Amino acid sequence: MSNILLITPPFTQLNTPYPATAYIKGFLKTKNIESYQMDLGIEVILELFSKKGISNVFSQPTDLQKASVNSQRIFSLRNEYIRTIDQVILFLQNKNATLARQICTMNFLPEASRFAQLDELDYAFGNMGLQDKAKHLATLYLEDLSDYIVENIDPDFGFSRYAERISQSANSFDELYQKIIGPKTYIDRLTLNIVDGHLNCENPGLVCFSVPFPGNLYAAFRCAKHIKEKYPHIKTAMGGGFPNTELREVKDKRVFEFFDFITLDDGELPLELLIKNLKNEGPRSYKRTFLLEDSKVVYLNDSTLPDYRQAEVGTPDYSGLLLDRYISVIEIANPMHSLWSDGRWNKLTMAHGCYWGKCTFCDISLDYIRIYEPVAAKILVNRMEELMASTGESGFHFVDEAAPPALMREVALEIIRRKLVVTWWTNIRFEKSFSRDLCFLLKLSGCVAVSGGLEVASDRLLKLIDKGVSVAQVAQVTRNFTEAGIMVHAYLMYGFPTQTVQETVDSLEMVRQLFEMGVLQSGFWHQFAMTAHSPIGIKPEEFGVMPVKREIMFANNDVDFIDSTGIDHSKFSFGLKKSLFNYMHGINFEIPLQDWFDFKIPRTTIDQDFIHNSLIEEETFKFKANSKVIFLHPEPIKEDFIKSRKGLSREMTALTFHLNTNLLKIELDRQVAAWLIDTMKHYSIEKGTQITLQQLKNDFELHFEDFEMFWFSKPVQQLKENGVVLSL
């Protein structure tokens, strides 16, 4: 068998590659198996949004008499779009920074309906720099063009998805099959043209499609159909997030007109075995693989080899991807929200699976959640350094289900010890482990943001979810992150089984207060969806819902259900999202909740100061003997002096710490100061030696008395408050 080509089909992200093919390519590299990869989505976008591409779009036959006023306007401005598109794309690729000044003059870009929101968002630009404002305007410009394409060229087009609707909850393959064998769309022809170029260049014997989401599925099938018709000698395989969750019970043999193999869960070993089978290397065996035998769909899992451990899969390899041609966009003027669309991020995983693994709405029965395996901090930071060297980028997005706090701490310490300058963010649970000191350490290591599930913002429902947190705890943790300078995004849910209208209103009030108190910076509401592999999907009767049974021939994940409450939760969608949009921009907290909805809702039962009161802390002096003490600034400037008071003299030392943003000066007894300086040098973070609070106490009391009086004294409290000393 000749080369292997790994493809991410259209569309995922514009600003950075989806990491699955890079993970697989990195693994294959450890096995000395040569492979190529492509992000077909970004290649199609760059072809479409170019002078040639947009000229072709406007040359497609369109009945302007029946088109919307918006499309008529865009078409009439077509020459301006054709003139400016290449320069705008270069600007969004960070290659044409000076164009920002022209874009921000507001008479350079042609404007259609997307620009109508600018009047409402004028206030937001005060918080945005010139480059960000220009990116936002350029994003609106691209969205206008996208609206034209959707209305007149291809209704299934979207920047981060394609033909998503027919792939969602597709228990039957019929509708998708008819579209696959039907006439090619304009986007199809563009896509297949690019595929031909790669197939002719790389000459693969096996093409593997990684399909993470429903919005990638149709394009994968369309490309596979094209390969089977034009290059019948090439084998095709599918893996990734979509088949892992949706195609575990596939029975329709028509699927295998296009794909020879579908693999489930971790892809490394299944793919390695496929390659060996195709090369006829030894007896055939398969790992979690669907294929067609004797005109029947069969699932083969006869290999006894164990899956590779996370330490064995290698470093993701992004070579071959167009890393300098991704485009950064800013959809709304919110710094946290823009992380998903702005900037190039190297993606890594701290741990396979979820260390909590209990949430009742989550697919905790599947291996990608169920099997928890962390990666050692040293290995992770080694991989970070390898990626920085190979990509030239020092931004990292850890795409964990929920990054473990203890591992985050060790990664942060390792980054600081190696004196690396990196920027990173990840997904977390709002654990009480995220203390003020831990958040401060994470920030020092380069963490700029975290995202986590608040879900329903109701303590009753959080218990039903088995989330393991309370709303008050979430408020305190988000406060710790925010005060450390780390932005926080919350995933929010409505329509959970048995959720009442009152609980939805109260959840919104909790969210309003969290934003008003400044401890949340971003959020997103989504309506609860019951999945087949979650505890609710497996035992729906325990949660007051009744699933709607359907025959499964193709996909099986989202399950339609009847809620015992009988509430139509979808009617809350617009009001929840509109209010959140305002809160994310720091405005309209004073507007009554009723005003966000066009139907009657009950008054909230939540005290207006609930979150405020949750954040009020009584000063506690707890001695945590096993906590690790970290010294971040071991070299203060020392000045000895004599302090006289009422005829008594004391030998004192003033210690001055020059911190990045301020100067801190404390005074200590001279002998105590000398002990502290020696201790800080010996246990400095750079040396990697660690000491617990109990060990520190024992050492202190070899020389002095009453460690607690020293540890909770005002000078040491100042050291803690300024991050000179951390207790983790």
N, C-alpha and C positions, 0 to 999 in steps of 0.2 A: 504494500500500500504506500502511496506517495504522501504528500504533505497533508497537514490538518489545518483547517481554517475555522476559527471561532468567531461567531457573529452575534452581536447584540442587535436585534431587529428594531426598526423605528417604532416608537420614539420613547426616550427616557428623559434625560436631562440635557439642557443646552450647555451648561457651564462646566461639566466634568463628566468623565466616563462612568457609566455604571460598572462596578468593579468585578463582576462575576468572571468575565473572560480573562481579566488580568490575574485573578486568583488561579484559574485553571492553567493559564500559560506559565505562571510561576511554578506550579506543581509539576507540569510536564517538563520544565527545564531541569528539575531535580532528577528526572528519570532519563535525561538526555534525549527527549522526544521533541523534535522540532515542530513548531506550530506558528501560525500567523493569526492575527486577530484584527477585527474591524468593528468600529461603532457605526453601523449603517445609518443610524438615526442622524448623527451630526453630519455625515457625508451628504445625506439627502437634503438636510436643512441648508447647508452651505451651497449646494447646487441650486436649490429652489430660490433662496434669497441672495441672488447675485444679479448683476445687470442682465446677463443672458437669461437667467431663470425667470426673473420678474417680467422681462420683455415677452417671454413665451407665455406666461400666465395671462398677460393682457391681450395676447393675440388669440387666445382660445375663444371660440364663438360664445357670445353671451347675449341674451335678450335683455337689453338695458331698459326696455319699456316696462318689463315686469320686475326688474330688479328694485331693491330698496333704494331709498334716497341716499343712504350711506354708500352703497355700492356705486351708484351713479356718480357721487362726488369723488370717490377713490379713482374710478375709471377716468373721470375728466382730469384728474391730477396725475395720470399715469406717467407722463414724461418726467415729472418731478420725482416720483418714486424711482423710476429707472435711473435718473441722474444721480440720486443720492445713495442708493442702496449699498453699493460696494464700500463707500467711505463709512457708512454707519456700521456695517458689519466689522470693518477693520477697527473702528473705535470700540465696539463691544468685545473685540478680541484683545483689547489693551495695546493696540499697535498704532493708534492715531489719536493720542490724548488731546492734542490741541483742538480737535473738532468739537470738544465739549463747549468751548466758548461760542461757536456758531450755533450749536444745537440749543443752547440756553438763551439765545436772543429771541426765540419763539417765532421767528419768521423764516427759519431755514428749512425745517421739516414740514412736509405737507401734513395737514391735520384732518382727521375724520372723527367718528363718534367716540373713540376711546379717549380723546383729549377733552371731552366734555366734563370729565371728573376733575379736571385741573383746578377749576374754580373752587371746588370743595377742599382740594388738597394744598392750596397755596400756603397755608400755615405750616405744612410739613416740611416745605423746602427750607425753612429757616433752620431746621435741624440737619439738613443734608449739605454736603460739600458740592462744589461745582461738578465734579466727576460723577457723583451719585445722582445728582439732579439730571444730568445729561443722559445717564444710563436709563433713568426712569422714563424720560421723554422718548428715548430711542426704543424702549420696550413698548410704549404705547403705539409708536409708529409701526413696529412689527406686528403688534396685535391687530391694528387696522388692516394690514395686508392679509393677516390670517383670516379675519372676518370676511374679507372679499373672497378668499380661496374657498372657505367653507360654504358661502352662499352660492358661488358661481362655478366652482371647479370641482371640489370634492368635499361633500358634507361630512365625511369621516375624519378630515384632517384636524390635528391638534398638535401643539408644540411638544407635549410630553406624552401623547397617546395617539393611537390610530385605530379607528373602527372598534373602540373599546366596548360600545354598547352590546354588540352581538357576541362578545366574548365573555361578558359577565353572566354568571349563573347559567351557563349554557349546558343544561342537563342533556339536551339533544344536540347533535352535531349538524342537524339539517340546515339551519339558517346560515351558519358559518360555511358549510360545505357549498351551498349554492353561491355564496359570494366569492369563494375561492375559485370555483370553476367558471364564474361569470366573467363578463367583460373587464378588462384591465382599466383601472382609473388612471388619471393623469399622474398621480403620485406613484401608483404601481409602476408605470412605464419608466419614470425617473429612477425609482428604486432598483428595478431589475437591470437597467442600463449600468448602474454603478456595480451591482453584483457581478455582471458579466466581466467588467474590467478586472475585478479581483480574481475571479475564477480563472481567467485567461493568464493572469500574471502569476498567481500562486500555484495553480494546477493541483488543487487538493484532491485526495482520494476520499476524505471524510470531512463533511461540513457539519459543525456542531452549532446549534442555535441555543443561546441562553435566553430564556423567556421569563423575565421577572414578574411581569404584570399582565392583566387582561389586554391592556392597550398595546402590547407587543405581539399578541398572538396571531392576529390576522396576517400581519406582514411576514411573520415567520412561515406560516403556511403558504402564502403567495410565493415567497422566495423558494421554498422547498418544492413546490409544484413546478416552478420554472426550471429548477435544477434537474428534476426527474425527466422533464420533457426534452431539455436541451443537452444535458450532460448525464445520460442514464448510467454511466459507469461510476458516478460519485454516490457514496452512501451519505445519508442524512440522519442526524440525531438531534433530539431536543432534551434539554434539562433546564433547571432554574426554578425560581420561586413559583411560577404558575403551575407547571406540572407537579411540583412537590406538594402543593396544597389542593389542586383542583383535579388532577388526572390520575388519582390513585385507584380509580375503579373504571378506567376507560375500557369500553367493550366494542365500540363501533370500529369495524375493520377498515372503514373508509379513511380513517385517520392515517393508516399505514400505506395509503397510496402516495403519501407525501413524505412520511418519516419512516426510516427503517427501524429506528430505536427511540424509545423514550425512557430516560433514566430518572430515578427518584432520589431525593435527599442529597447528602454530600456527593459531589460529582467526581471526586478524584479517582477512587477505586473503580467505580462502574466504567468510567471512560478509559482508564488504563486497560481494563479487561477487554473492552470493545476493540481497542487498537490491537491488542495481542491476538484476538480472534480474527480480525480482518487481515492480519499479517500471517495467520496460520502458525502462530508460535505456541506449540503445545496443545493439549486438550482444551476444548472450549468450555468456558464457564462464564457466568454472568452474575452481576450484583445489582439487584433492584432494577431490572430492565424489562420493559414491555417490548414485544416484537410480534410479528405475524408468522405463525407456523401452520402449514396445512390449512390456510385460509381462516385461521382462528387467532384471535388475540390471546397471547399467553404472557404470563408474568414469570420471569426466571430469576431466581435468587439462590443458585446452587453453589456459588463460591463460598468457601469456608474462611477466606481471608478476612481479617478484621479491617475496618476503615482506618485510614491514616490518622494519627494523632495530630493535633494542631501544630505541634513543634516540628512535624515532619513534612508539612505541605509546602514549605518554601515561602519566599517573599513574593507578593504580587508583582507581576512584570507588565508594565504599561507600554513596552516597546511596540512600535507599529501603529499605535493610535495617534491621532492628530492632536497632540497635547497643546500645541500653540494655536490651535484654530477653534477651540471651544469659545462660546460667546457668553459673556456675563450679562444677565438682565436683572432689573429690579422692578418687580411688579407693583409693590406698594412701598411707601416711604417708612419702612420699619426696619431698623438695623438687624434685629434678630431674625425676622422673617426672610430677609434677603440672603441669609446664609445658604439656603437651599438652591438659590439660582445665581448667586454672584460669587465669583472666585473659583479657582481650580483647586480641588481637594484630592489628595491621595487618600484612598479609603483602606482602612484596616479594621480588624476585629480583635478586641481584647480577649473575648471569651466566646466559644461556641455555645449556643443555647442560652437559657435564662437561669440564673442562680435562684430566682424566686419560684418560678414555674407553678404558680397556683391560680392565677387570674382566671375566672370562670368563663370569660368571653374569648380567651386566647387558645390557640391551637396547641395546647400543652401536651397532647398525646402524640404529636409528630416529633420526629428526631431533631429537627432544626431548633425546636424549643426545649424538648425533653432532655436531650443529652448535653449536660453542662460540662465544659472543659475549658478552663482558663489557660491563657498563654503566659509563660513567665515574663516578668517585666523586662529583664535583660534582653530576651529574644525579641520582644515587641520593639524596644528602642533600637536594637540592631536593625530591625526591618525598617524603622523610620529613617535611620541614617542611610540605608541602602537606597530607599526610595528618593530621599533628598538628592543623593548623588546621581541617580538615573533619570529623574524627572526635572531636576532643578527647582522643584517646588517644596516649600516647607510647611504647607498647610495640610492638616490631617483631619479627616472625619472618621471617627470610630463608629462603625455601623452596627453596634451591638443591639441585641434585644433590650438589654439593660446592663450597662457596664458595672462591674462589682466595685463598691467603694474602696475595699482594701487593695485591690489591684490598681485602681486609679491612683491611689496614694503611692504605691511602689513605682508605678510608671512616672509619676510626677517627680519623685525623688531621683530616679535614674536620669531623667531629662536634665534636672538641675545639676546633678553631679557631673554630667558630661558637658555642662555649659552649652547646651544646644539652644538655639533660638528657633522655636517652632510655634505654630498657632494650631490649636486643636479644639474639637468639640465632640460631644457624644450624646447618647441617649441613656437616661438613668431611671431608677425608681427614686421617689422622694423619701429616701431613708433618713432616719434620725442620725445615722452615722455621718451624714454630711454636716459636721460641726462647723462653726465659724473658722476654726484653725485649719481644718482640712480644706475648706473652700479657698482660704487664703493661699494655701500651698498649691492647690490646683491652678489658681490664677498665676502664681509665680512661674509655674512650669509652662505656661502658654495657653491654658484653657480659657476660651473666650465665651463659651456658651454651653448650655445643656438643654435637652428637651426630655420631658417625662410625662407620664400619664396621670393627670388629676382625675380624668374620666368624668364621673357624675357629680362631684363636689357635694356629696350627701353622705353623711356618716353611715346611715342605714344601708344605702346601696353599695358603699365602699366595702362594707362587711359582706354583703351578698356576693360581690365580685371577688372577695378574698384578696383584696389589694394589699392589706397589711399596713395601711396608713390611715390617718384621719385628716380632715380638712385643716385643723389647727396645726398638725405636724407639717403638712405641705406648706402652709404659710410660713412657719418658722424656718424650714429648709430653704425655701425660695428667698427668704430674707437673708439667710447666710450667704447664699450665692450672690445675690444682688449687692450686698455690702462689700463683697470681695471684688466686685467689678465683673462678675460673670453673668451674662444675659440668660434669661430663662424662658423657655417656650413650653406651654402646657397643651397636651392632647386632651380634648374635652369630648364628652359623649352625652347624648340624650336618647331617650327611647329605650333605655335598658328595661328588661322584663320586670313588671310590676311597678315601674316608675310612674308616679302620679303627676298630674299637672302641677300640683303644689310643689313637688320636689324639683320639677324642671325650673319653675320660677325661682325657687330658693337657690338652685345651682347657679342660675344666672346672677343672682344677687351676690353670692360668694365670689364669683368671677369678677364682678364689677368692683367689689371691695379690694380684691387682690391687685387689680390693675390700679385702682385709685391710691392704694398704699405704696405703689411703685415696686412691688416685689415680683410681679409678672411683667414681662415685656412683650410677649407674643403668645398667640394661642390659635387653635383651630377646632371648630365643632364638627363632629361627624355623627350621623345617626347610627345607633347600634345595628349591627348585622350579625345574625346568628350563623356560625360556621359549623360544618359537620363534625369537625375534629376537636371542638372545644367541649368542656364539661357541660355547658348549656345545650350544645348540639347533641351530645351523647345521652344526656338525661334531661330532656326539656321539661318533663312533668314536674321536676323538682323546682323549677323556676317559673311556673305558672304560664308556660307557653305551649302551644300545640303546633308541631311542624306540619307543613303541607307536603304530603308524600308525592314524589314524582319518580318515574323510572329513570335510572341513571345509565346513560349510554356513553356520555362524554365527560363533562366537567361536573364535579360535586364539591362545592365548598359553601357558598352562601345558600342558606336554607330559608325559604319563605316560611313564615309562621303566623299564628294568630295569638295575640297577647290577651290574657284574661281580663286586662283592664279595659279593652275595647277602645283605647285612646288612639287617635290619629296623630302620632308624634311628628309626622312630616310637616304639619302646619306650623310648627315652631321654627322650622329651618331658617326662613328669611329673617325673622326678628332676632334670633340668636346670633346669626352671622353679621347682621347689620350693626347690632350693638357692639359686638366684639371688634368689628372694623373701627368703630369710633374709639373704643377703649384703647386699642393698640396705637392709636394716634394721640392718646392722652387727652381726649376731649369728651364732653357730654356725659360726665359721670352723674351730673345732677338731674338728668332727664329721668322722669319716672319710668319704671320698667314697662308699664302699660303702653307707653308711647312707642315702643318698638314693635308692637303687634297690632294688627287690624281686627283683632277679636278680643273679647273680654278675658282677662286672666285674673287670678286671685292676687291679693296683696302678699308680699313676701312675709314669711314668719321669722326671718333671720334678723337678729339685732343689728342695727346699723353700724355698731362698733365691734362686731364679732371678730373680724380679722385684726383690727387694731388691738383689741384686748388679747388676742392670741399671741401677739408679738411683744406684749409687755412682759419683760422678764424680771423676776426678782433676782438680785445678785446672789449667786450661790457659790460657796467655797467648798467644792467637792475635791477630795484628794483621790485621783484615779491612779492607783499604784502601777498598773500595767501599761498606762499610756506611754507612747514613745515621745521623747523630748527632742525637738529639732532646733538646732542653732543655725540661723541663716546669715548672720553678719558677725563673724568671729573676730573682727579686728577694729574695735573702736579706738578713738583717740583718747589717751589717758592723761589726766592732769591731777596730780596730788595737791592737796591743800589742807590747812588746819581750820577746823570749824570750832569757833569759841562761842559758848553760850553760858551766861551766868557764872563766869569764872572757870568753867570746865572746857577743856580742849579735847577735840577728837580728831584723829588722823583720818581724813576722808580722801576719796578719789572720785573725780568727775569723769564719767564715760560719755563721750560724744559719738553718736552713730550717724553717719551721713547716709541717709536713705534716698531712694530715687526722687521722691517728691517732697521730702521734708528733712529736717534735722532734729534728732532726738538727743536730749541730754538728761542723764540721771546721776544721782549722787549716792554712793554706797560707802560703808565702812571700808577702810583701805584694804584690810586683810580679806574681807568678803569680796571686794572688787577684784583682787588678785586671783582668788580662787575661781571666780566667775570667768575671768579672761582665760585662764588656763583650761578650764572646763570647756568653754566655747571653742577654743582652738582644737582641743583633743577630739571633741565630738562634733566638729563642724560638718556640714552636709557634704562638703567636697571630699572629706576623708572617708565617708561612707560608714563610719562607726556609729552605732546606735546605743542609746541608753534609755532605760525606762525611768519613770518618775521615782519609783521606789529605789532604784540604784542611785539616782541622783541624790535622793534624800540620805541614803546610807553614806555616800561619799561626803556630803556636806557635814553630816553630824560626826564625822571623824575629826573635824576641825572646829566646828561651832555647835551651838545649841539651837533647837527649835526651828527646824527646816520650814514648817508650815508658816511660821511668822514671816520668814524670808520670802517664801514662794507666793504668798498672798499680799506682800507689801506693795505699796504704791509704785516704787521704781520697777519692780518686776512686772506688775500689771501693765505699766507703760510699755515695757519690752514686748509683752504679749499682744497688746492692742495695736502695736505698730509692726507686728510680724517679724520681730527680731528673734523671738522665741515662740515656737509652736508646740502644742501638746496634742498629740494625735492618738 
